């Protein structure tokens, strides 16, 4: 029997058991406030947390099946001419697009509200030049999609709303987004799940749904910078993540999903905070150490370059920092000899040397500190 498309209920859901969530709501909000306090203490979070954004793009894309690592992406960006397989290149393009879309969203939110139109703009960036570029970038679908183990809708695990129901469902979703609620984290949990269940695009719904988490937290004023990284938790608990979403559509179990999502926010806020603080501590350490070992007027520019891009070529280093080549080469030599950076690939002929800042990579990629 052909599965019936899901019909989203109006938001907010009628069955939220607010009393049962009181303790978890309080814990999640406290954890998020602590994380935001760390963000506020970072002098330039866009610079210092840049590798964490790329790692979020890596993990969010990995949930959809990509295999590229953070170092793969950074090595490719440091040397795009390096030979690479077509599949690896496609993975990296998806990850770069995710990061570009999130950055575009942050810029857009300085002048406009988060709404379905902006989400379509982000979707267009997400699929640009990637494997999904032929699947309606930026366009709400006009065909029936489904989630299943094969290409037969008869075997579908979940069938999202019919195309004719999308305009109503998205208008209701946007109205709830722009309205109020007793608790913003509960509101966010509902918005996240309902977006995933509406599945408004032919491709990229999961990645857009995860991208919405920091954007909504930022627009609602719960964090001062749109830097909250949820994908590590969702990847680590992928079966529960999918089951809790499916239970909403199958059983109307909003409370099970809300409990799961609040736990995700609380735990990931703690992990994000540990990483942000570790990066800030490392930055403060480098501000003491690098001037000592380089004795260079360009020490601060060098430090900022290391934190912005922890895998880089010598050519990229000179270009980013605007340090004269002779001075830059001496700085790189001093940093290498003092164990601050390591050589990934020694230059030869016209090929530039490739370096890594391993301590920052270890913080960024570590699931726990």
C-alpha positions in Angstrom: 0.0 0.0 0.0 1.3 3.4 -1.0 2.2 5.5 2.1 0.1 8.6 2.7 1.9 12.0 2.8 2.4 13.6 6.2 0.0 16.4 7.0 1.7 18.8 9.5 -0.4 20.0 12.4 -0.7 23.8 13.0 2.0 25.2 15.2 2.5 25.3 18.1 1.6 21.7 18.7 -1.3 21.2 21.0 0.3 18.3 23.0 3.4 19.9 24.6 3.6 18.8 28.2 5.3 21.9 29.5 5.5 20.7 33.1 7.5 17.6 32.2 10.1 19.7 30.4 10.7 22.3 33.1 13.9 20.8 34.5 15.4 20.2 31.0 14.4 23.6 29.8 16.2 25.2 32.7 19.3 23.1 32.3 19.5 23.7 28.5 19.0 27.5 28.9 21.7 27.6 31.6 24.2 25.7 29.5 23.5 28.0 26.5 23.9 31.1 28.6 27.3 29.8 29.8 28.3 29.2 26.3 27.2 32.6 25.2 29.3 34.1 28.0 32.4 32.4 26.6 31.5 33.7 23.1 31.2 37.3 24.5 34.7 37.0 26.0 36.3 36.1 22.7 37.6 39.3 21.0 37.0 38.2 17.5 34.8 35.1 17.4 34.5 35.2 13.6 38.2 34.8 13.3 39.0 32.5 16.2 36.1 30.1 15.7 36.4 30.0 11.9 37.7 26.4 12.0 34.8 25.3 14.2 32.4 26.6 11.5 34.2 24.5 8.9 34.1 21.5 11.2 30.3 22.0 11.6 30.0 22.0 7.8 32.0 18.8 7.7 29.8 17.0 10.3 26.5 18.3 9.0 27.4 17.1 5.5 28.7 13.8 6.9 25.3 13.0 8.3 24.2 13.1 4.6 27.0 10.7 3.6 30.0 12.8 2.7 33.4 11.4 3.8 35.7 14.4 3.7 37.5 15.5 6.9 38.3 19.0 8.2 41.9 18.5 7.1 40.8 17.4 3.6 38.8 20.6 3.2 41.6 22.8 4.5 44.3 21.1 2.5 42.2 21.5 -0.7 41.6 25.2 0.0 45.3 25.7 0.7 46.2 24.0 -2.7 43.2 23.6 -5.1 45.6 22.4 -7.8 46.5 19.3 -5.8 45.1 16.2 -7.6 42.0 14.9 -6.0 39.3 12.3 -7.0 35.9 13.4 -8.3 34.1 12.0 -5.3 36.3 13.7 -2.8 36.0 17.0 -4.7 32.2 16.7 -4.7 32.3 16.1 -0.9 34.5 19.1 -0.3 32.3 21.3 -2.5 29.2 20.4 -0.4 31.1 21.3 2.7 32.3 24.6 1.4 28.8 25.4 0.2 27.4 24.8 3.6 29.9 27.1 5.2 29.3 29.8 2.5 25.5 29.6 3.0 25.9 30.0 6.8 28.2 33.0 6.3 25.7 34.5 3.8 22.9 34.0 6.3 24.8 35.9 9.0 25.4 38.8 6.7 21.8 38.8 5.5 20.4 38.8 9.1 22.0 42.3 9.7 19.4 43.7 7.3 16.4 41.3 7.2 14.5 38.7 9.1 14.9 35.0 8.9 12.0 33.7 6.7 11.3 31.2 4.0 12.5 33.5 1.3 15.9 33.8 3.0 16.0 30.1 3.5 15.5 29.6 -0.2 18.4 31.9 -0.9 20.6 29.8 1.5 19.4 26.6 -0.3 20.5 28.1 -3.6 24.0 28.6 -2.2 24.1 25.2 -0.6 23.4 23.3 -3.9 25.4 25.6 -6.1 27.9 23.6 -8.2 27.4 20.5 -6.1 25.7 17.1 -6.6 22.3 18.7 -5.9 22.6 21.5 -8.4 20.1 19.8 -10.8 17.5 19.5 -8.0 15.9 22.9 -7.8 18.4 25.1 -5.9 16.4 27.8 -4.0 13.0 26.4 -5.2 10.3 24.9 -3.1 9.6 21.5 -4.6 6.6 20.9 -6.8 7.0 17.1 -6.8 6.4 14.4 -4.1 9.5 13.4 -2.4 10.1 10.6 0.2 12.7 9.1 2.5 13.3 5.4 2.1 15.9 2.6 1.6 15.4 2.5 -2.2 13.8 4.5 -5.1 10.4 2.9 -4.6 7.9 5.2 -2.7 6.0 2.0 -1.8 8.9 1.2 0.6 9.2 4.7 2.0 9.9 5.2 5.7 8.5 8.7 5.6 6.5 10.7 3.0 6.6 14.5 3.5 3.6 16.7 2.7 2.2 16.7 -0.8 3.3 19.7 -3.0 -0.2 21.2 -2.8 0.1 21.5 1.0 3.6 23.1 1.2 2.5 26.7 0.9 0.2 26.4 3.9 2.6 24.4 5.9 5.5 26.8 5.3 3.4 29.9 6.0 2.3 28.4 9.3 6.0 27.5 10.1 7.1 31.0 9.3 4.4 32.5 11.4 5.4 30.4 14.4 9.1 31.3 13.8 8.4 35.0 13.9 6.0 34.8 16.8 6.5 34.2 20.5 6.5 31.1 22.7 6.9 30.3 26.4 10.4 29.2 25.9 12.6 29.9 22.9 14.5 26.5 23.0 11.2 24.6 22.9 10.1 26.8 20.0 13.4 26.1 18.3 13.0 22.4 18.8 9.5 22.5 17.2 10.7 24.6 14.3 13.6 22.3 13.6 11.5 19.2 13.6 8.6 20.7 11.6 11.0 22.0 8.9 12.6 18.5 8.6 9.1 16.9 8.3 7.9 19.4 5.8 11.0 18.6 3.7 10.3 21.6 1.4 13.2 21.0 -1.0 14.1 18.2 -3.3 17.6 17.9 -1.7 19.5 19.5 1.2 16.7 19.6 3.7 18.7 18.1 6.6 21.6 20.5 6.1 19.4 23.5 5.9 17.5 22.3 9.0 20.7 22.0 11.0 21.9 25.4 9.8 18.7 26.9 11.1 19.7 26.1 14.7 22.4 28.7 15.2 20.5 31.2 13.0 17.3 31.0 15.1 19.3 31.2 18.4 21.1 34.3 17.1 18.0 36.0 15.7 16.1 35.3 18.9 18.9 36.8 21.0 20.0 33.7 22.9 23.6 33.9 21.6 25.4 37.1 20.6 27.2 35.4 17.6 25.6 32.9 15.3 28.0 30.2 16.2 26.4 27.1 17.7 27.5 23.7 16.4 24.8 21.0 16.8 25.8 18.4 14.2 28.4 16.6 16.3 25.6 15.5 18.8 23.2 14.6 16.0 25.8 12.5 14.2 26.8 10.8 17.4 23.1 10.0 18.1 21.9 9.5 14.5 19.6 6.6 15.0 17.8 8.3 18.0 17.7 11.6 16.0 15.9 10.0 13.1 13.6 7.9 15.3 12.5 10.9 17.4 11.7 12.8 14.2 9.8 9.9 12.8 7.9 9.5 16.0 6.6 13.0 15.6 5.1 12.2 12.2 4.0 8.7 13.1 2.7 9.1 16.7 2.5 12.8 17.3 5.2 12.4 19.9 6.4 16.0 20.2 7.4 15.5 23.8 9.9 12.8 23.0 11.5 15.0 20.3 11.6 18.1 22.5 13.3 16.1 25.3 15.9 14.8 22.9 16.5 18.2 21.4 16.9 20.0 24.7 19.4 17.4 25.8 21.3 18.0 22.5 21.4 21.7 23.1 22.6 21.3 26.7 25.3 18.8 25.9 26.5 20.5 22.8 26.6 23.9 24.5 29.0 22.4 27.0 31.2 20.9 24.3 31.1 24.0 22.2 32.0 26.1 25.3 35.0 23.9 26.1 36.3 24.1 22.6 35.8 27.9 22.4 37.5 28.4 25.7 40.4 26.1 24.7 40.8 28.0 21.4 40.8 31.3 23.4 43.4 29.9 25.8 45.6 28.8 22.9 45.3 32.2 21.3 46.4 33.9 24.5 49.3 31.5 24.7 50.4 32.1 21.1 50.2 35.9 21.7 52.9 35.3 24.3 55.0 32.7 22.6 55.0 33.7 18.9 56.5 37.2 19.4 59.2 35.6 21.6 60.3 32.9 19.0 59.9 35.1 15.9 61.1 38.5 17.2 59.0 39.9 14.3 56.8 43.0 14.0 54.5 40.7 12.0 53.8 38.3 14.9 50.2 39.3 15.4 49.3 39.0 11.7 51.0 35.5 11.7 49.0 34.4 14.7 45.7 35.5 13.2 46.5 33.6 10.0 47.2 30.4 12.0 43.8 30.6 13.7 41.8 31.5 10.7 43.2 28.7 8.5 45.1 26.0 10.5 46.2 24.2 7.3 47.8 26.4 4.8 50.5 26.8 2.1 53.4 29.2 2.4 52.0 31.2 -0.6 48.6 31.4 1.2 50.3 32.6 4.4 52.1 35.4 2.6 49.0 36.5 0.8 46.7 36.4 3.9 49.1 38.2 6.2 50.6 40.7 3.6 53.9 39.9 5.3 56.9 40.3 2.9 58.0 37.0 1.6 61.5 37.1 3.2 60.0 38.0 6.6 57.2 35.4 6.2 59.6 32.6 5.3 61.6 33.4 8.5 58.5 33.3 10.6 57.4 30.0 9.2 60.9 28.6 9.8 60.9 29.9 13.4 57.4 28.5 14.0 58.4 25.1 12.6 61.6 24.9 14.6 59.7 25.7 17.8 57.1 23.0 17.2 54.2 25.4 16.7 53.5 24.4 13.1 54.5 21.2 11.3 55.2 20.6 7.6 52.7 18.4 5.8 54.4 18.6 2.5 57.8 20.2 1.8 57.8 22.6 -1.2 59.8 21.7 -4.3 60.3 23.7 -7.5 57.1 25.7 -8.0 55.2 23.8 -5.4 54.7 25.6 -2.2 55.2 24.0 1.2 52.1 22.9 3.2 51.8 23.5 6.9 49.4 22.6 9.8 48.8 24.1 13.2 48.2 20.8 14.9 47.1 22.0 18.4 44.2 24.0 16.9 43.2 21.1 14.6 43.2 18.8 17.7 40.8 21.1 19.6 38.5 21.6 16.5 38.2 17.9 15.6 38.1 16.5 19.1 34.6 15.3 20.2 35.7 15.8 23.8 38.5 17.8 25.4 
